[in-house]
Amino acid sequence: MSEMNLEAANLFAFPPSKSPNLLNPLVLAYIGDAVYEVYIRQYVISGANHRPNHLHKASTGYVSAKAQSKLLTSLMPMLTEEEVDIVKRGRNAKSGTTAKNADVLEYRHSTAFECLIGYLYYKQSFERLKVILDFAISHNQK
């Protein structure tokens, strides 16, 4: 592994204090939101238009609660039983907050999607995570 790749591999070197299976689903959603946001930002920056307003609008099309809710619906048939269980934990978690631009069901499904992303990230199931993240991009382009 080159020095640059080794540095990148160590960039996110703080594992959770518990097994991903034992973490609160809202904690998984918290990290999942960040992982998904960085992935989408990298994707929109890979395009030609780098005006900040364009980058923000392009990212919002992927990371909004409404977009994540639709994505989760399309993703459900391809999830494993374990992943469906994590999605259900995330969907049923009581966060005490609501989204400003989404209804309660969209917000819950968005949280469930972020919970799945966080779970796969902390499980270090990076190949599976990449499949789902790439699906998110291709799904949004339809």
Buried (B, 14 or more C-beta within 10 A) or exposed (E): EEEEEEEEEEEEEEEBEEEBEEBEBBBBBBBBBBBBBEBBBEBBEEEEEEEEEEBEEBBBEBBBBBBBBBBBEEBEEEBEEEBEBBBEBBBEBEBEEEBEEBEEEBBBBBBBBBBBBBBBBBBEBEEBBEEBBEBBBEBBEE
